[in-house]
Amino acid sequence: MKSNMKIFKVIFEPIYPVGGHLIIAAEDIAQAVSIAKETIYWETEIEVIEVEIANSGVISFASGDY
């Protein structure tokens, strides 16, 4: 079975004082939004962005420096 998964980055306000990020693998943006809403249940405002994966590079980086 062929997988057509895409990578999505979710922009949201993490619970203070710890930083946070969320990267989701999903078939489409609708599925990614659904997964994000289930995962970040306390947050009402989120933004889901498809990550271009045609080239190598960092998808998400959290240094812990806040």
Secondary structure by P-SEA (a helix, b strand, c coil): cccbbbbbbbbccccccccbbbbbbcccaaaaaaaaaaaaccccbbbbbbbbcccccccccccccc
